[in-house]
Amino acid sequence: MTTESRHPRPGKRFTSPNSAQADATSTTYAERPTESAAESTAESLRGARHFSPEMESQPLAAAEPEPATPGLDATLSAKPRHRGLKWLLLGTLTLGGVEAGHALYQAAMGGDLIAGAWGLLGLGAIGLGARALGKELFRLRHLRKHVALRAELEEHQQDDFGPESFGQGGFGQRGDALATPDEDSGKAGGKADSQQEDLLEQLRRQMKLGDDDAGVRAWRAACEAHHSPSERRELFAFHVLGPRDREARRLISRMSGETAVMVAVSPLTWVDMSLVAWRGLRMMERLSRLYGLELGYASRLRLFKEVLASMAFAGASELAAEASMDLLSMNLAGRLSTKAGQGLGSGLMNARLGLRAMRLLRPIPFHENEVPRIGELRAELFSRMRKADKGEGEES
Amino acid sequence: MFNTMTRNARQLARDVGREAHDLLERGLDRQLRLAVTGLSGAGKTAFLVSLIEQLRHAGLGARLELLPAARNGRLLGAERVSQPDLSVPRFPLEAGLRSLSGQHSPYGPEWPTPTRSISELRLKIGFRPTSRAARMLDSQRATLTLDLIDYPGEWLLDLPMLEQDFTTWSSECETQLADGRGDWAKDWMAAIEGLTPDSEVDEDRLAEIASLYTDYLHAARRKGGFVDLTPGRFLLPGELDEAPVLQFFPLPGLGEWTADALAALPEASLYRTLARRFDHYRRRVVRPFYHDHFRRFDRQIVLIDVLGALNAGPAPFRDLSRALDKLFDSFAYGRRHLLARLMDRRIDRLAIAATKADHVTPEQHGAMRDLLEQLLADPLKRLRYRDVPLKAFTIAAIRASEAREVVENGQRHPALAGHLLGEHEGTSDPDTQGAGRESVLLFPGEVPSRLPDPNFWAESRFDFPHFAPPQVDGKAPPHIRMDAVLDWLLGDHLK
């Protein structure tokens, strides 16, 4: 960077105060000379060496810390391992298409109607297959994009200047700014500002929210010119995502309750198992639609896998903390009939799955203290099961 | 010895009584003591007026998007009630609102007149509680009693004097004088020329020299922009104006005398007289303030006018850094004695705010905060070590400008639109304040994100504008991040 950028830009006055969109020609400058100040302070004790300013250089790389657990984004953005399968499928489709077309052509030439019909049918089938495959791939890409955007928003949450990053240990974080003394942080801040703004707008489009959406309107009305990116994001989370969070919670509560009841009344174990799996997938799809994502078959499975993995890894400590509560509720379950107890167990499992999916799907990660907890859901579930059990008891 | 013990015991009994009363009140109701301080010119009065007005209009009309309680519609508003300690002056809210309304000035709204002494105000804030226990106790509506205490930051600069004796204080003043302040102290230096610790000086002459010393402090502050000036009461005497306790001054050249020689001086000597008064000042002025007020705050916000210091130049800027260093030390002060430690209700949240953020364009707020952080590097380390919960903000209590954008040569520039104060702004002279207000659109310049080196000032200077306050008309004044500050200072009690 040049020496000029190390010094703050001086003030400037614009003449026509009533129009913000002042014309360049009608603007006078009252610029003070500052650029030449203290140009020769760069020399230090070590024998100085000058590089030509045009010489290419890059920031001194610092080792990036590896993420402790591979998250959803890491796995999703990793290159697919089944590249061969993809090519095989693509090849089959193309070759099949060519062959069917060829057969059709031959049939048309030879006047063989049956063969022509078969060819046509084959072509149609291949077309349908290709369309389905394309849709799957498109949705998978959509999910990947969503995850990438989320990661980017999360990253900005850590590095921009908001009151939150300043307080608890935030001073240390800001030390980065000191480590790169040549960076003009005013400008960098401005850049991050507009970038962030773009990200939120991008998110809005990705969630398919128009300008007339109530949440978006409320968000726009709440934002003021002086709000920092993180403040804007906080407001976005409140006005746009808040209602969806509540909806998601209701959904999880309802669906896991239903699952619990279904398991409680189902007569066979394998029916239980398939019920739980099917309901879980179903819930995840609805959740993702709430947060503006449309899932295909492959992306749904992938998400399911990721949620399970995240429950196993990241959620392990949480599970441990909540295990005692679960045991307690199992004790409560002891007061229910065996079937109802089983139902409660699978309902809880389902609810936990839903909450975990919600955390992964929400485009702006939850704050530490607003992460949805299973505690309240548990109470709701239990009362629901109690009711179901009682009803059952009365019937029999 | 025995005497001190009984006095301590009596003090202890009184403290216990007071604490018990507070405790009871805290149990029944919610209560919080929030202290607001800052060196003069930092914008304490405007901050308090704005804070009270935001809370009063919180249920209806105030924009407090960053305060979750208000955003959720749980904050119902606030009401002023009579304060508990009737011996402390009440905060002049009405006067502040009057000057902001602009009805009593031909030029329009004016900034409220500054704080001269300590003042207090009690608010009752109504809100809807969320926690189950609270809902059970107060049903739909709960109140939080908020005591606001406003005191000059200059008084805090005196707190280190509690640990100094006259000799160390004098030598400290001597080093300060050498750092660019000599110009303002010429008269006083001439007056003490030839005075030695053993000379005898009569009362009137002492008063005269002391008043010259006070003049020097005033001049250094007003004209030179210096802030680290002790004794703080000389500048803002409060109720002690003209009392003999404020008639002393540092004595240069004490370093040439040994402690024994000084101790052997007769009672009527200059040194002994000054040292006696210094001791009295410490014991009867500084300590009571610490004991009666400072110790009992729950939350504290310190306002700092970074832009003003940048405007003033390198020496005042260094001085501000030193003064803040001292000032922040006082937040960790006094936990050394066992008794103090037992009785101490330490400040459990501290906010630091760079004020007047409306005088620069919004994208500069980050740099402003970085600069604040550098200015406070040392005290912050100490506070972090003591684990005092701390947050910093860039705020404007009353936003006097509007962020705009100018397109010039196809490029977009940030700009501010507002009204500049007249030429004689800042002076309290009622005839000139507000004269010739001018409506402007300008880019005020960038804020350096690191401490600028002195060379920089030599060639150019900062010239951040002074805006006139906006027309408020009985609504909550516009602001920058007052809501975030409120959330940090009160948010956890509004649950």
HADDOCK unambig.tbl for C-alpha pairs under 7 A between the chains (distance, minus, plus):
assign (segid A and resid 7 and name CA) (segid B and resid 448 and name CA) 6.95 0.50 0.50
assign (segid A and resid 8 and name CA) (segid B and resid 446 and name CA) 4.76 0.50 0.50
assign (segid A and resid 8 and name CA) (segid B and resid 447 and name CA) 6.01 0.50 0.50
assign (segid A and resid 8 and name CA) (segid B and resid 448 and name CA) 5.37 0.50 0.50
assign (segid A and resid 9 and name CA) (segid B and resid 445 and name CA) 5.42 0.50 0.50
assign (segid A and resid 9 and name CA) (segid B and resid 446 and name CA) 4.91 0.50 0.50
assign (segid A and resid 10 and name CA) (segid B and resid 445 and name CA) 4.20 0.50 0.50
assign (segid A and resid 10 and name CA) (segid B and resid 446 and name CA) 6.12 0.50 0.50
assign (segid A and resid 11 and name CA) (segid B and resid 443 and name CA) 5.20 0.50 0.50
assign (segid A and resid 11 and name CA) (segid B and resid 444 and name CA) 4.14 0.50 0.50
assign (segid A and resid 11 and name CA) (segid B and resid 445 and name CA) 3.46 0.50 0.50
assign (segid A and resid 12 and name CA) (segid B and resid 442 and name CA) 5.62 0.50 0.50
assign (segid A and resid 12 and name CA) (segid B and resid 443 and name CA) 4.71 0.50 0.50
assign (segid A and resid 12 and name CA) (segid B and resid 444 and name CA) 6.06 0.50 0.50
assign (segid A and resid 12 and name CA) (segid B and resid 445 and name CA) 6.64 0.50 0.50
assign (segid A and resid 13 and name CA) (segid B and resid 441 and name CA) 6.20 0.50 0.50
assign (segid A and resid 13 and name CA) (segid B and resid 442 and name CA) 3.97 0.50 0.50
assign (segid A and resid 13 and name CA) (segid B and resid 443 and name CA) 5.80 0.50 0.50
assign (segid A and resid 14 and name CA) (segid B and resid 441 and name CA) 5.20 0.50 0.50
assign (segid A and resid 14 and name CA) (segid B and resid 442 and name CA) 5.08 0.50 0.50
assign (segid A and resid 15 and name CA) (segid B and resid 441 and name CA) 6.45 0.50 0.50
assign (segid A and resid 16 and name CA) (segid B and resid 441 and name CA) 6.91 0.50 0.50
assign (segid A and resid 17 and name CA) (segid B and resid 417 and name CA) 6.69 0.50 0.50
assign (segid A and resid 17 and name CA) (segid B and resid 439 and name CA) 6.58 0.50 0.50
assign (segid A and resid 17 and name CA) (segid B and resid 440 and name CA) 5.24 0.50 0.50
assign (segid A and resid 17 and name CA) (segid B and resid 441 and name CA) 4.75 0.50 0.50
assign (segid A and resid 20 and name CA) (segid B and resid 404 and name CA) 6.07 0.50 0.50
assign (segid A and resid 20 and name CA) (segid B and resid 405 and name CA) 5.83 0.50 0.50
assign (segid A and resid 20 and name CA) (segid B and resid 406 and name CA) 5.44 0.50 0.50
assign (segid A and resid 21 and name CA) (segid B and resid 405 and name CA) 6.83 0.50 0.50
assign (segid A and resid 21 and name CA) (segid B and resid 406 and name CA) 4.98 0.50 0.50
assign (segid A and resid 21 and name CA) (segid B and resid 407 and name CA) 5.57 0.50 0.50
assign (segid A and resid 22 and name CA) (segid B and resid 406 and name CA) 5.76 0.50 0.50
assign (segid A and resid 22 and name CA) (segid B and resid 407 and name CA) 6.27 0.50 0.50
assign (segid A and resid 23 and name CA) (segid B and resid 407 and name CA) 6.95 0.50 0.50
assign (segid A and resid 23 and name CA) (segid B and resid 408 and name CA) 6.27 0.50 0.50
assign (segid A and resid 24 and name CA) (segid B and resid 408 and name CA) 4.46 0.50 0.50
assign (segid A and resid 24 and name CA) (segid B and resid 409 and name CA) 5.70 0.50 0.50
assign (segid A and resid 33 and name CA) (segid B and resid 460 and name CA) 6.73 0.50 0.50
assign (segid A and resid 34 and name CA) (segid B and resid 459 and name CA) 6.90 0.50 0.50
assign (segid A and resid 34 and name CA) (segid B and resid 460 and name CA) 5.54 0.50 0.50
assign (segid A and resid 37 and name CA) (segid B and resid 456 and name CA) 5.65 0.50 0.50
assign (segid A and resid 37 and name CA) (segid B and resid 459 and name CA) 5.84 0.50 0.50
assign (segid A and resid 38 and name CA) (segid B and resid 455 and name CA) 5.90 0.50 0.50
assign (segid A and resid 38 and name CA) (segid B and resid 456 and name CA) 6.01 0.50 0.50
assign (segid A and resid 161 and name CA) (segid B and resid 366 and name CA) 6.08 0.50 0.50
assign (segid A and resid 163 and name CA) (segid B and resid 391 and name CA) 6.87 0.50 0.50
assign (segid A and resid 163 and name CA) (segid B and resid 392 and name CA) 6.58 0.50 0.50
assign (segid A and resid 163 and name CA) (segid B and resid 393 and name CA) 6.17 0.50 0.50
assign (segid A and resid 166 and name CA) (segid B and resid 391 and name CA) 6.07 0.50 0.50
assign (segid A and resid 166 and name CA) (segid B and resid 392 and name CA) 6.37 0.50 0.50
assign (segid A and resid 167 and name CA) (segid B and resid 390 and name CA) 5.50 0.50 0.50
assign (segid A and resid 167 and name CA) (segid B and resid 391 and name CA) 4.21 0.50 0.50
assign (segid A and resid 167 and name CA) (segid B and resid 392 and name CA) 6.68 0.50 0.50
assign (segid A and resid 185 and name CA) (segid B and resid 367 and name CA) 6.40 0.50 0.50
assign (segid A and resid 185 and name CA) (segid B and resid 449 and name CA) 6.58 0.50 0.50
assign (segid A and resid 186 and name CA) (segid B and resid 363 and name CA) 6.87 0.50 0.50
assign (segid A and resid 186 and name CA) (segid B and resid 364 and name CA) 5.83 0.50 0.50
assign (segid A and resid 186 and name CA) (segid B and resid 366 and name CA) 6.79 0.50 0.50
assign (segid A and resid 186 and name CA) (segid B and resid 367 and name CA) 5.50 0.50 0.50
assign (segid A and resid 189 and name CA) (segid B and resid 363 and name CA) 6.58 0.50 0.50
assign (segid A and resid 189 and name CA) (segid B and resid 366 and name CA) 6.60 0.50 0.50
assign (segid A and resid 190 and name CA) (segid B and resid 363 and name CA) 5.49 0.50 0.50
assign (segid A and resid 222 and name CA) (segid B and resid 65 and name CA) 6.44 0.50 0.50
assign (segid A and resid 225 and name CA) (segid B and resid 403 and name CA) 6.20 0.50 0.50
assign (segid A and resid 226 and name CA) (segid B and resid 362 and name CA) 4.99 0.50 0.50
assign (segid A and resid 226 and name CA) (segid B and resid 480 and name CA) 6.91 0.50 0.50
